[in-house]
Amino acid sequence: MDSNEPTSIVDFMRTLHDDNDLVLASLYRLSDLTPEELSYFDDAWDGLGDERRRVIIRHLADITEENFQVDFSAVFARCLGDSSPAVRVAALDGLWDSERLSLLGPIMELMVSDPDLEVRTLAAATIGHYILLAEWDVIPPESTRATIDALLSVLDEPDNPGPLRRAALESVSASSHERVPGLVEDAYDSGDHELQVSAIYAMGRTVDKRWLPIVIDEMASSNSEMRIEAARAAGHIGSTDAVAELADLIADDDLEVQLAAIAALGQIGGSLAIRILDDLDGDPDFEHVQYAISEAQEEAFWLDNFDLTLLDWDNDEQDYRSISV
């Protein structure tokens, strides 16, 4: 190892102390730490105050969302065991789209036994990404079996807090487990508004056309949160049967509903969706969402022109899931 490396990380960690100004650009130094550097980071990290650690990890999570070239995953992984719940939450945010299988166990442990509800809930939500990866065969499907069982156990315990149960439902719905349709239906029929919203989200994650009539009905809900999730679910399901209703939502009073409908049209694609998006392009009444329209046009164009015969599909069901999500 280069003899300058320990000195470099030592000097850098000193700049992070609470009594120094935090220079955000300098935080890139924590990307791609070597094992030796990470060891020193571990030793120095606990010497920072709770709020200082939270601010740093939150900034790292924000950087990760904007810059795919950085890799703070080693730092985030270390911070899953931080004494501060706020730091653990920020670390989970930073690992939202991680593919590191070594982290699945620690994240699941947070969901099951962390003393902080926000941490448990976010851990349950984060697991959903791994389940999607397993469904797409990006990671071995068997790697998430224990995780799916853990999510089902959360749902089977009625005394678990509502936010945790909703996150578990949303995550497990990405799996092809035989219990998923019944769980989604029970949640939608529960009469609990928040759980019903999660059920609509879950319907989209299943990529199952059986839910499309409910999703379309909920696009006319008086509740904007429900309309947003219904539009998103329609986009994930990917059926052209929802295009007309999505077009109506583009004129919704709620900006988030408008954006969700526009994005869904891009995900669905097809001649009608493309024509609707093209008609909106340059319309002064929709100037405030022109960037979203352009993004949706690009995605719809890609779907309309991509040669699917270039892909080697295992079966029709896998084809449909991979194209639509």
N, C-alpha and C positions, 0 to 999 in steps of 0.2 A: 504494500500500500504506500502511496506517495506520502512522505513525511509531512507535507503541507496540509493534508486533508484534516487531521485531527485539530490542528491549529485553526483552520478555516471554520470548522463547525463550532469550535469552542468560541471563537470570536463572534460568530453569528448569534449563537444562543445568548451571549451576553447582551447583545443589542435588543433582545426581546424582553428584558426585565422591565417590570412595571414602571420604573422611574425614567425610562427612555421613550422618546417618541417612536411610534410604530410606523415604519416605512413599508407601505403595502407592497411595493415592487420588490422589496428584498425577500418577501416570503417565498418567492420562486426558488430560493435556495433550499427549501425543504422538499423539492421534487427529486425523485429518484435517489433517495439516500442509500448509501452503501450500508451493509450490516454494521460496520464499525461506526459510521456516523449515526445510525439509528440507535446504537447502544449509548452513545454520548447524549443523544437527544433524550432518551429515556431518563438518564441520570439528571439532566438539567431541567426537564419539563416540569417536574413536581415542585421545583423551586419557584415557579411563577404562581401568581394569585389566580383564584378561580375566574374572576372576570377577565383577566388578561388572557388566560388559556381559552376561554370561550370566544373572545373577540378574534384571536388568531385562527382557531379552527373554523369559525364561521367564515372568515375571509378565505381560507383555503377551500372550503366547500363552494363558495361563490366563484372563485377562480376556476375550479374544476368544471363547473357548469358552463363556463364561457370558453375554456381553452382545453381542447382534447389532447394537447401535446404534453401537458404536465401530468405527473403521477405522484400524488400525495398519499396513495393507498396505504403505504407502510405507516405513515403518521396517523391516518384515520384508524387503521387497525389497532394501533397502540392505544388510541384514545377511546376505543369502545369500552375499555376498562377504567376510564378516568373516574375520579371520585365525584366530579361535578356532573349532574344530570344534563345540564345545558351543553357541556362539552360532548357528552355521549350522543345527544341529539344532533349536534352539528356534524359529528363524525359519521353518523348514519346517513345524513344528507349527502355527505361527500362520497359515500359508497353506494349511492342509489342505483347506479348502473354498472357496478363492478361485476366481473365474471370470475373473481377469485374464489374457488371452491373452499379454500381454507378458511374463509370468513363466514361461510354459511352456518357452521356450528356455533361460533360466538354470537352471531346475530340472532339465531334461534334461541340461544340461552337468554339473551336480553329480553326477548319476547315472553319467555316463560317465567323468568324469575326476577327481572329488574324491579326494584322498589318504586320506580317512578313510572306513572301511567303513560306520560308522553313518550318516554323511551320505549316502553313495551309496545305502544301503538305504532310508532314509527318503525320499530324492528319488524313488526308483523307486516307492515306495508312494504318494507324493503325486500322482504322475502319473495314477494310477488314477482320481482324481476327474475330471480333465479328459476322460479317455476316456469315462466315464459321461456327462458333459455332452454330448460329441459324439454319443454313441449316442442321446441324448434330443433332439438337435437344438437344444440350448440354445446351443451354440457350433458353428461350421461344422465338419462332419465332416472336411473336408480339413485342418483345423488340427492334427489329431493323427496324421496319417499318418506323418510322420517320427518321431514319438514312439513309435508302435507298432513301427516298424522297429527303433528303438533298443532297445526292450524285447525284441524277438525276438532281436536280436544278443546281448543279455546272456544269454538262455536258450540260445543256440546255442554259447556258450563254456563247455564243461564245467569249465574251471579257475576260473571265477568262484566266489567264496565262496557257500556255501549260503544265508545270509540274503539276499544280493542277488538270487540266482536265484529264491528263493521270493517275494520282493516283486515281482519282474518278472512272475512267473507270475500272481500275484493281480491285478496291475494290468491286464495285457494280456487277462485272461479277461473283462473287461467289454466288450471289443470284439467285433465280429462277424467278425473276421478268420478266414479259412478254416482256419488252423493251430491255432486255439484248442482244438477238441475233442481233437486228437491230443496236444497238449502236456499237457492236463489228464489224459488217460488215461495217458500215459507217467509223469507225476509220481505218480499214484495207484499205478501198478504198480511203482514204483521200489524199494520195500522200505525206503526212507528215511522214518522216521516223520515228521520235521518236514516233509518235502516232501509226504508224504501228507496231513498236516493242511492244508497250503496248497492241495492239490488239492481237498479238500472245500470249503474257502473259495471257491476258484475256481469250483466247480460251482454254488454259489449265485450268484456274480456273473454267470454265463452266463444265468441265468434259463431254463434248458433242462430240460424234464421228463425228458430221456433219462437224467439222472443220479439221478433220484429213488430208484430201487432201491438204489443204493450209499449214498446219503445216509441212507435209512431203516435200512439194515443197520448203518451206523456209529453210529446212535443207541444201539445196544446194545454199543458198544465198551467194553472195560475201562478205557480211557484217558479221563479227564474232558475233556481238551483236545479230543479227537476228538468227544466227545459235544456239547460246546459248539458247535463249528464245524458239526456235522451239523444241530443244531437251527437255527442261524442260516441255514444253506444252505436248509433246508426252508422257512423263512419267506420267503426271497427268491424261491425257485421258486414259492411260492404255491399249491401244489396241496393240495386237501382230502384227498388220499390219505395225507398224512403226519400228519393230525390225531390219530389214535389213538395213534401212537407218541410224539408230542409230549406228549400227555396223560399218558403213563406217566412221562415225564421230569420232570414237575412235582414228583414225589415223590423225585427223585434226591437222593443224599447231598451232592452238590456244589451250593452256592448259585448259582454262575455257570451251571451247567447248568439249574437251575430257572428262572433269569431269562431265559436264552436261549429256553427252551421256551415260557414265557409270552409273551414278545415275539413269537415266531414265530406263535403262535395268533392274536395280534392282527393280524399282517400277512396271514395267510391269510383270516381272517374266515369267514363262512358260519354257518349255523344251529348246527352241531355245535360249532364252536369257541366261539361265543358262549355256548352252553349250558354248556360246560365252564368257561369263565371266570366265568359267573354263579354256578355251583355253588361256586366257590372264594371268591367274594366274601363276606367276613365269616366264613369258616371259620377257627376259632382255630388249627388246625394250620398254616395258611399266613399267619398274621398278619404274619410277617416279610417277606412279599413282597406285601403288600396294595397298596402304591403301584404296583408293576409290573403287578399285575392290573388296577387301575383304568386305567392307561395303555393296556393291551392291549384292555380293554373299549371304550374310547373309539375306538381305531383300528378295531377290528372293526365297531363300530356305524357308523362313517363309511363303511367299505367296503360295508356291507350296505344303506346308505340313499342313497349317492351316485348320482345319475342319470347314468350313463355316456353317455347319448345327448346330453348337453350338450356333449360333447367331439367335436372333429372329428379322427378318426383317419385317418392315411394308409393304414395296412394293419393286418392282424390281428397281425402279429409285433410292430409298434411298440406296438400296444395292450397286448399281453401284457407287454412289457418295462416300459412306463411304469407300469402298474398294480401290478406285483409288486415293484418295487424301492423 
